[in-house]
Amino acid sequence: MVISTAIDARRGSAIQPLIIALIAVSAAKCWLAAAMPLTEDEAYYRIWAAHLQFGYYDHPPMIAWWIWLGESLLGSSALGVRIIPVISTALTSLIVYQVLLDLGASRFVARRGAIWYQATILFVVAGFVATPDAPATFFWALTLLFVIRAGRTQSLNWWMLAGVAAGMAILSKYSALFLLPGIFLWMVFDPRRRQLLQTPGPWIAALLAGVIFALNIHWNMTHEWVTFIKQFGRATPDTFDPINTLEFVFSQFVLVSPVIFALAVCGLTKGLGGRFERRTMDTSLLVFTTLPFVAYLLFHSLHSSVQAHWTAPLYPGLTVLAVLFASEIRPSVVSTAATRSIVPLAVIIFAILTGIGILPQFGAPFDPAHSLRGWQRFASDIDEHARTDDAKWIGTMSYGTKAQLANQPSLTIPVVQLFERERYPQTDNSWGADVNQPGLVIDLNRRIYRSDLELCFETVNQHASIYRGTTAYAVYEVRVPLNDQVLSNGCWNGRPPSRR
């Protein structure tokens, strides 16, 4: 009993510095999350959070649920939108810590892994942003932890928890579907785990993940499969442009953090060959759950661009592989300097980001955060303009402009995106707009073409531009729609002719 108590005390003291560090980092992110205006995507997902359901046009529903929870706790604010993603990033660091311990690493190595995860550039820059990547990354990492424990103990309880976590990851983002073949490949190709396929645990886990995913499948069935068409339609190759592959690889080199990226690639190679020193380590699970998604993204990059943040769910596993590889190489002046540069680089980048976020706007194109600023004043100007012209609704050509305006309380009339109407839940106030009344169509000059609007409305008159900061927005007064499906199907029953 005395020995056990002593061990528990040492364990507690070992993790306390990490907990304190994560609390400090999370507090800094909360402060920035409260100060930084919402991005267009966050404002768009906030619309979803006001209308909870099991699916949406672009993604599964988890981010909407998280935003709803955050705003329920902290009110309608930028911090309310972002608080759950901030907490999840800290919890994912703890998961990285625990995965490393479960793989046989020392507590020093495990703490290093948790800190390195926080130091990946993507999560330094966007670790407080409310996007589907936040829940997808958290539940992906949680699945890895539960599968490692299930494989080691063969406990049905761990397999069930893994199935639930995987299902929640899929409800966050469809990229989590790559988890399932990765786990299967791990059991097939790792001789120590092949026998797991003969036990009920993995199959029950897969069943539970499928049952949870079925909630979104059913929603898609009743909404003309809009999310499946939107997301899985991207996989169809229609061009060949390998320059995207180079851009994709370079973006990961930067966003993972150059040193962590190099170590992770070495760790992937070593883990695939089963050459880590500790034979009890299930590092092959991290390899096989990474490679299928990476292979798909490399294939995708051959015909289309890959958004750099799509790989976010892989970062916990890559960090684990990076820190394991670093722990087994012989220290040198170069390797020591490289690994010691990881955290200072992250701190410098976060300091720059903080400066950008809190300093007063000093004008585009010199303000990197210009696209986030000035929406409240801009909405007030639009509302005044609408009152002057007796406009009863506002039209936009993009979901981002629609979302930012719809989230401004100073704008009192409905805001309608004039196409892709399936983006919006039926309870969104845009469906209540009376488009037979005069309206103002407002968006960036490059997004609006008079010829498009003339195919939709009988009268189209251009007004003087309205400015948000230094950015000009075109303004058109429109009257009398030429079809009765502007709200149901959009102006052109699809994309505007100029965008096809």
KEVEXTI-349549 format. One line per 10 residues: number of its first residue (from 1); their letters; for each residue x, y, z of C-alpha. Coordinates in nm, 3 decimals, padded with zeros to 5 digits, always signed. Example, Ala and Ser with C-alpha at 12.3 -4.5 7.8 and 13.67 -1.06 7.14 Angstrom:
<atoms>
1) AS) +01.230 -00.450 +00.780; +01.367 -00.106 +00.714 $
</atoms>
This chain:
<atoms>
1) MVISTAIDAR) +00.000 +00.000 +00.000; +00.283 +00.240 +00.091; +00.466 +00.162 -00.233; +00.145 +00.210 -00.437; +00.078 +00.543 -00.268; +00.432 +00.659 -00.340; +00.400 +00.563 -00.705; +00.067 +00.744 -00.734; +00.223 +01.054 -00.574; +00.510 +01.052 -00.823 $
11) RGSAIQPLII) +00.265 +01.015 -01.111; +00.065 +01.309 -00.985; +00.369 +01.530 -00.948; +00.489 +01.426 -01.294; +00.174 +01.547 -01.471; +00.115 +01.860 -01.265; +00.358 +02.081 -01.464; +00.192 +01.966 -01.786; -00.155 +02.048 -01.651; -00.037 +02.393 -01.544 $
21) ALIAVSAAKC) +00.120 +02.454 -01.887; -00.195 +02.346 -02.070; -00.412 +02.568 -01.851; -00.185 +02.864 -01.924; -00.186 +02.796 -02.299; -00.564 +02.748 -02.300; -00.613 +03.072 -02.106; -00.409 +03.258 -02.367; -00.614 +03.101 -02.644; -00.939 +03.192 -02.467 $
31) WLAAAMPLTE) -00.824 +03.552 -02.443; -00.741 +03.558 -02.816; -01.062 +03.372 -02.901; -01.262 +03.642 -02.725; -01.070 +03.927 -02.891; -01.054 +03.794 -03.248; -01.371 +03.838 -03.461; -01.529 +03.526 -03.608; -01.415 +03.398 -03.946; -01.670 +03.357 -04.223 $
41) DEAYYRIWAA) -01.682 +02.981 -04.168; -01.734 +03.021 -03.794; -02.017 +03.267 -03.852; -02.166 +03.015 -04.095; -02.142 +02.725 -03.848; -02.298 +02.951 -03.586; -02.609 +02.963 -03.804; -02.618 +02.584 -03.787; -02.589 +02.595 -03.408; -02.915 +02.790 -03.391 $
51) HLQFGYYDHP) -03.089 +02.504 -03.573; -02.959 +02.173 -03.437; -03.003 +01.867 -03.658; -02.809 +01.556 -03.761; -02.653 +01.699 -04.075; -02.588 +02.007 -04.282; -02.503 +02.092 -04.641; -02.125 +02.096 -04.598; -02.048 +01.870 -04.302; -02.185 +01.634 -04.037 $
61) PMIAWWIWLG) -02.331 +01.806 -03.732; -02.073 +01.790 -03.452; -01.931 +02.143 -03.485; -02.283 +02.288 -03.464; -02.345 +02.091 -03.144; -02.017 +02.214 -02.995; -02.094 +02.578 -03.078; -02.443 +02.538 -02.930; -02.290 +02.395 -02.611; -02.033 +02.673 -02.588 $
71) ESLLGSSALG) -02.290 +02.946 -02.636; -02.518 +02.777 -02.382; -02.233 +02.804 -02.130; -02.088 +03.145 -02.214; -02.355 +03.324 -02.413; -02.365 +03.452 -02.769; -02.007 +03.568 -02.815; -01.688 +03.481 -02.999; -01.559 +03.301 -02.691; -01.888 +03.114 -02.658 $
81) VRIIPVISTA) -01.847 +02.991 -03.017; -01.486 +02.884 -02.959; -01.463 +02.764 -02.600; -01.525 +02.393 -02.666; -01.262 +02.376 -02.946; -01.012 +02.543 -02.709; -01.086 +02.287 -02.438; -01.070 +02.000 -02.687; -00.721 +02.105 -02.802; -00.596 +02.089 -02.443 $
91) LTSLIVYQVL) -00.765 +01.751 -02.390; -00.608 +01.619 -02.711; -00.267 +01.706 -02.568; -00.351 +01.496 -02.264; -00.458 +01.213 -02.496; -00.121 +01.237 -02.674; +00.044 +01.219 -02.332; -00.152 +00.908 -02.236; -00.100 +00.737 -02.573; +00.274 +00.775 -02.531 $
101) LDLGASRFVA) +00.258 +00.628 -02.182; +00.050 +00.338 -02.308; +00.308 +00.278 -02.580; +00.579 +00.242 -02.317; +00.737 +00.586 -02.338; +00.876 +00.759 -02.032; +00.686 +01.040 -01.862; +00.944 +01.288 -01.990; +00.881 +01.176 -02.348; +00.505 +01.178 -02.293 $
111) RRGAIWYQAT) +00.515 +01.535 -02.161; +00.728 +01.638 -02.456; +00.468 +01.488 -02.692; +00.184 +01.680 -02.526; +00.377 +02.007 -02.555; +00.485 +01.940 -02.913; +00.124 +01.882 -03.013; +00.040 +02.229 -02.880; +00.341 +02.361 -03.075; +00.230 +02.234 -03.416 $
121) ILFVVAGFVA) +00.183 +02.550 -03.621; -00.170 +02.460 -03.732; -00.291 +02.440 -03.373; -00.091 +02.745 -03.269; -00.272 +02.946 -03.536; -00.611 +02.773 -03.536; -00.628 +02.584 -03.206; -00.905 +02.816 -03.089; -01.108 +02.828 -03.413; -01.448 +02.656 -03.429 $
131) TPDAPATFFW) -01.432 +02.436 -03.739; -01.516 +02.067 -03.794; -01.144 +01.988 -03.763; -01.159 +02.054 -03.388; -01.403 +01.774 -03.294; -01.270 +01.546 -03.569; -00.917 +01.571 -03.428; -01.028 +01.520 -03.068; -01.239 +01.211 -03.138; -00.978 +01.067 -03.380 $
141) ALTLLFVIRA) -00.714 +01.087 -03.105; -00.956 +00.943 -02.850; -01.025 +00.649 -03.081; -00.653 +00.576 -03.108; -00.618 +00.573 -02.729; -00.913 +00.339 -02.681; -00.800 +00.101 -02.958; -00.450 +00.079 -02.811; -00.599 -00.013 -02.474; -00.844 -00.255 -02.632 $
151) GRTQSLNWWM) -00.565 -00.428 -02.821; -00.352 -00.460 -02.510; -00.626 -00.574 -02.270; -00.873 -00.730 -02.518; -01.142 -00.567 -02.306; -01.483 -00.536 -02.470; -01.540 -00.213 -02.279; -01.244 -00.043 -02.447; -01.361 -00.165 -02.788; -01.707 -00.023 -02.724 $
161) LAGVAAGMAI) -01.559 +00.312 -02.623; -01.344 +00.305 -02.937; -01.653 +00.244 -03.149; -01.838 +00.534 -02.990; -01.537 +00.767 -03.032; -01.496 +00.664 -03.398; -01.866 +00.726 -03.460; -01.841 +01.071 -03.304; -01.534 +01.141 -03.520; -01.735 +01.054 -03.833 $
171) LSKYSALFLL) -02.016 +01.281 -03.713; -01.751 +01.553 -03.699; -01.600 +01.508 -04.044; -01.619 +01.235 -04.306; -01.239 +01.208 -04.320; -01.270 +01.003 -03.999; -01.404 +00.719 -04.215; -01.037 +00.649 -04.293; -00.992 +00.542 -03.931; -01.181 +00.218 -03.988 $
181) PGIFLWMVFD) -00.970 +00.073 -04.273; -00.659 +00.192 -04.086; -00.753 -00.003 -03.774; -00.841 -00.306 -03.986; -00.504 -00.292 -04.166; -00.330 -00.268 -03.830; -00.492 -00.591 -03.716; -00.424 -00.767 -04.045; -00.057 -00.673 -04.088; +00.055 -00.672 -03.724 $
191) PRRRQLLQTP) +00.096 -01.042 -03.631; +00.054 -00.961 -03.262; -00.291 -00.815 -03.325; -00.424 -01.042 -03.599; -00.599 -01.262 -03.347; -00.818 -00.966 -03.248; -01.018 -01.021 -03.567; -01.137 -01.347 -03.417; -01.284 -01.173 -03.114; -01.614 -00.982 -03.102 $
201) GPWIAALLAG) -01.459 -00.654 -02.981; -01.353 -00.497 -03.314; -01.679 -00.593 -03.483; -01.890 -00.452 -03.202; -01.685 -00.132 -03.220; -01.745 -00.108 -03.595; -02.116 -00.170 -03.539; -02.138 +00.106 -03.279; -01.956 +00.349 -03.507; -02.196 +00.257 -03.787 $
211) VIFALNIHWN) -02.503 +00.308 -03.568; -02.385 +00.656 -03.471; -02.300 +00.741 -03.832; -02.646 +00.619 -03.932; -02.793 +00.932 -03.771; -02.623 +01.140 -04.038; -02.698 +00.889 -04.313; -03.069 +00.907 -04.231; -03.057 +01.287 -04.236; -02.896 +01.275 -04.580 $
221) MTHEWVTFIK) -03.162 +01.033 -04.702; -03.429 +01.290 -04.613; -03.232 +01.581 -04.763; -03.147 +01.447 -05.110; -02.799 +01.330 -04.998; -02.670 +01.688 -05.010; -02.370 +01.639 -04.780; -02.261 +01.317 -04.949; -02.284 +01.480 -05.293; -02.097 +01.788 -05.171 $
231) QFGRATPDTF) -01.812 +01.600 -05.000; -01.772 +01.273 -05.189; -01.813 +01.448 -05.524; -01.467 +01.593 -05.468; -01.309 +01.251 -05.508; -01.388 +01.231 -05.880; -01.077 +01.323 -06.082; -01.142 +01.560 -06.373; -00.799 +01.714 -06.433; -00.432 +01.635 -06.380 $
241) DPINTLEFVF) -00.237 +01.904 -06.196; +00.047 +01.757 -05.987; +00.164 +02.103 -05.877; -00.106 +02.069 -05.611; +00.089 +01.776 -05.465; +00.395 +01.991 -05.408; +00.181 +02.262 -05.250; +00.017 +02.003 -05.024; +00.347 +01.856 -04.903; +00.497 +02.200 -04.845 $
251) SQFVLVSPVI) +00.191 +02.316 -04.651; +00.224 +02.019 -04.419; +00.596 +02.082 -04.375; +00.507 +02.431 -04.252; +00.188 +02.362 -04.054; +00.304 +02.051 -03.870; +00.617 +02.254 -03.787; +00.930 +02.179 -03.992; +01.119 +01.987 -03.720; +00.815 +01.787 -03.606 $
261) FALAVCGLTK) +00.730 +01.711 -03.971; +01.077 +01.574 -04.041; +01.073 +01.365 -03.724; +00.718 +01.240 -03.799; +00.817 +01.124 -04.148; +01.111 +00.936 -03.997; +00.880 +00.796 -03.729; +00.630 +00.679 -03.992; +00.907 +00.501 -04.179; +01.048 +00.341 -03.867 $
271) GLGGRFERRT) +00.704 +00.247 -03.736; +00.605 +00.087 -04.066; +00.914 -00.129 -04.049; +00.846 -00.217 -03.686; +01.191 -00.097 -03.587; +01.115 +00.099 -03.271; +01.322 -00.033 -02.985; +01.031 -00.124 -02.758; +00.869 -00.426 -02.920; +00.557 -00.388 -02.706 $
281) MDTSLLVFTT) +00.474 -00.058 -02.869; +00.166 -00.050 -03.094; +00.321 +00.217 -03.311; +00.196 +00.038 -03.623; -00.158 +00.149 -03.529; -00.048 +00.511 -03.569; +00.110 +00.429 -03.902; -00.184 +00.239 -04.048; -00.440 +00.497 -03.935; -00.232 +00.770 -04.100 $
291) LPFVAYLLFH) -00.137 +00.619 -04.435; -00.485 +00.560 -04.589; -00.589 +00.923 -04.540; -00.252 +01.054 -04.660; -00.271 +00.829 -04.967; -00.616 +00.964 -05.051; -00.505 +01.326 -05.008; -00.203 +01.268 -05.233; -00.435 +01.117 -05.494; -00.676 +01.409 -05.453 $
301) SLHSSVQAHW) -00.392 +01.657 -05.497; -00.320 +01.518 -05.843; -00.646 +01.665 -05.975; -00.749 +01.930 -05.724; -00.612 +02.146 -05.445; -00.597 +02.007 -05.091; -00.682 +02.245 -04.810; -00.388 +02.240 -04.569; -00.607 +02.194 -04.260; -00.770 +01.873 -04.387 $
311) TAPLYPGLTV) -00.490 +01.671 -04.226; -00.561 +01.809 -03.876; -00.692 +01.475 -03.735; -00.356 +01.316 -03.818; -00.156 +01.559 -03.606; -00.189 +01.375 -03.272; -00.060 +01.050 -03.423; +00.214 +01.227 -03.617; +00.325 +01.405 -03.300; +00.346 +01.074 -03.115 $
321) LAVLFASEIR) +00.559 +00.922 -03.392; +00.780 +01.232 -03.404; +00.852 +01.235 -03.032; +00.913 +00.859 -03.023; +01.165 +00.886 -03.306; +01.333 +01.182 -03.139; +01.363 +00.987 -02.814; +01.554 +00.706 -02.985; +01.806 +00.897 -03.194; +02.150 +00.974 -03.057 $
331) PSVVSTAATR) +02.160 +01.335 -02.936; +02.381 +01.575 -03.132; +02.431 +01.948 -03.147; +02.204 +01.970 -03.453; +01.925 +01.746 -03.323; +01.926 +01.913 -02.982; +01.910 +02.260 -03.134; +01.634 +02.153 -03.371; +01.410 +02.002 -03.104; +01.471 +02.294 -02.870 $
341) SIVPLAVIIF) +01.355 +02.535 -03.142; +01.006 +02.384 -03.162; +00.845 +02.558 -02.864; +01.012 +02.900 -02.911; +00.897 +02.904 -03.275; +00.542 +02.831 -03.163; +00.557 +03.106 -02.901; +00.683 +03.360 -03.156; +00.408 +03.271 -03.404; +00.140 +03.292 -03.135 $
351) AILTGIGILP) +00.274 +03.631 -03.026; +00.254 +03.756 -03.386; -00.098 +03.618 -03.417; -00.198 +03.789 -03.094; -00.062 +04.119 -03.221; -00.257 +04.084 -03.544; -00.572 +03.998 -03.353; -00.576 +04.279 -03.099; -00.411 +04.573 -03.274; -00.647 +04.824 -03.436 $
361) QFGAPFDPAH) -00.708 +04.775 -03.806; -00.446 +04.955 -04.009; -00.589 +04.888 -04.352; -00.578 +04.620 -04.619; -00.370 +04.482 -04.779; -00.137 +04.523 -04.480; -00.380 +04.382 -04.225; -00.388 +03.998 -04.238; -00.707 +03.998 -04.028; -00.888 +04.252 -04.244 $
371) SLRGWQRFAS) -01.144 +03.996 -04.362; -01.256 +03.946 -04.000; -01.296 +04.310 -03.904; -01.559 +04.579 -03.942; -01.865 +04.362 -03.988; -02.068 +04.528 -03.713; -02.025 +04.877 -03.858; -02.073 +04.741 -04.210; -02.405 +04.578 -04.111; -02.522 +04.905 -03.957 $
381) DIDEHARTDD) -02.441 +05.090 -04.279; -02.633 +04.831 -04.481; -02.933 +04.854 -04.249; -02.938 +05.232 -04.289; -02.907 +05.197 -04.667; -03.193 +04.946 -04.672; -03.418 +05.177 -04.472; -03.347 +05.461 -04.711; -03.435 +05.248 -05.015; -03.724 +05.071 -04.840 $
391) AKWIGTMSYG) -03.553 +04.736 -04.904; -03.711 +04.442 -04.718; -03.429 +04.190 -04.756; -03.058 +04.163 -04.833; -02.917 +03.925 -05.093; -02.561 +03.791 -05.112; -02.364 +03.577 -05.353; -02.160 +03.391 -05.090; -02.230 +03.196 -04.774; -01.952 +03.384 -04.596 $
401) TKAQLANQPS) -02.103 +03.728 -04.650; -02.447 +03.593 -04.568; -02.319 +03.440 -04.242; -02.128 +03.746 -04.125; -02.425 +03.975 -04.190; -02.680 +03.734 -04.041; -02.477 +03.727 -03.718; -02.493 +04.106 -03.674; -02.785 +04.213 -03.452; -02.784 +04.563 -03.604 $
411) LTIPVVQLFE) -02.914 +04.423 -03.934; -03.286 +04.372 -03.877; -03.401 +04.231 -04.213; -03.344 +03.878 -04.354; -03.023 +03.799 -04.540; -03.056 +03.554 -04.832; -02.781 +03.378 -05.024; -02.923 +03.371 -05.378; -02.803 +03.020 -05.461; -02.708 +02.700 -05.273 $
421) RERYPQTDNS) -03.023 +02.744 -05.070; -02.982 +02.390 -04.938; -02.709 +02.525 -04.710; -02.964 +02.670 -04.470; -03.192 +02.491 -04.221; -03.561 +02.552 -04.278; -03.580 +02.752 -03.957; -03.319 +03.005 -04.077; -03.478 +03.349 -04.109; -03.371 +03.376 -04.475 $
431) WGADVNQPGL) -03.665 +03.152 -04.562; -03.898 +03.420 -04.429; -03.775 +03.688 -04.671; -04.039 +03.835 -04.903; -03.836 +03.850 -05.224; -04.135 +03.999 -05.407; -04.052 +04.318 -05.216; -03.752 +04.536 -05.312; -03.415 +04.402 -05.199; -03.048 +04.494 -05.201 $
441) VIDLNRRIYR) -02.790 +04.246 -05.331; -02.453 +04.316 -05.168; -02.122 +04.136 -05.201; -01.766 +04.180 -05.320; -01.736 +04.329 -05.668; -01.570 +04.014 -05.800; -01.866 +03.802 -05.692; -02.153 +04.000 -05.848; -02.230 +04.028 -06.218; -02.518 +04.245 -06.334 $
451) SDLELCFETV) -02.588 +03.995 -06.613; -02.650 +03.724 -06.354; -02.896 +03.937 -06.159; -03.082 +04.035 -06.475; -03.160 +03.667 -06.531; -03.329 +03.660 -06.192; -03.497 +04.000 -06.144; -03.699 +04.224 -06.371; -03.538 +04.544 -06.240; -03.168 +04.571 -06.150 $
461) NQHASIYRGT) -03.018 +04.908 -06.057; -02.661 +04.956 -05.941; -02.600 +05.185 -05.641; -02.281 +05.333 -05.500; -02.052 +05.085 -05.329; -02.055 +05.036 -04.952; -01.721 +04.994 -04.774; -01.616 +04.763 -04.495; -01.293 +04.926 -04.393; -01.104 +04.963 -04.719 $
471) TAYAVYEVRV) -01.292 +04.687 -04.902; -01.564 +04.789 -05.148; -01.887 +04.593 -05.182; -02.108 +04.628 -05.488; -02.473 +04.718 -05.422; -02.764 +04.640 -05.654; -03.128 +04.722 -05.595; -03.346 +04.442 -05.733; -03.722 +04.415 -05.782; -03.969 +04.157 -05.911 $
481) PLNDQVLSNG) -03.816 +03.807 -05.930; -03.854 +03.636 -06.269; -03.931 +03.299 -06.109; -04.110 +03.187 -05.796; -03.826 +02.962 -05.674; -03.573 +03.220 -05.557; -03.602 +03.099 -05.198; -03.658 +02.730 -05.266; -03.395 +02.666 -05.535; -03.208 +02.994 -05.569 $
491) CWNGRPPSRR) -03.208 +03.247 -05.847; -03.064 +03.025 -06.117; -03.161 +02.678 -05.995; -02.792 +02.620 -05.941; -02.480 +02.831 -05.961; -02.490 +03.170 -06.137; -02.394 +03.146 -06.505; -02.076 +03.347 -06.442; -01.951 +03.079 -06.200; -02.016 +02.772 -06.410 $
</atoms>
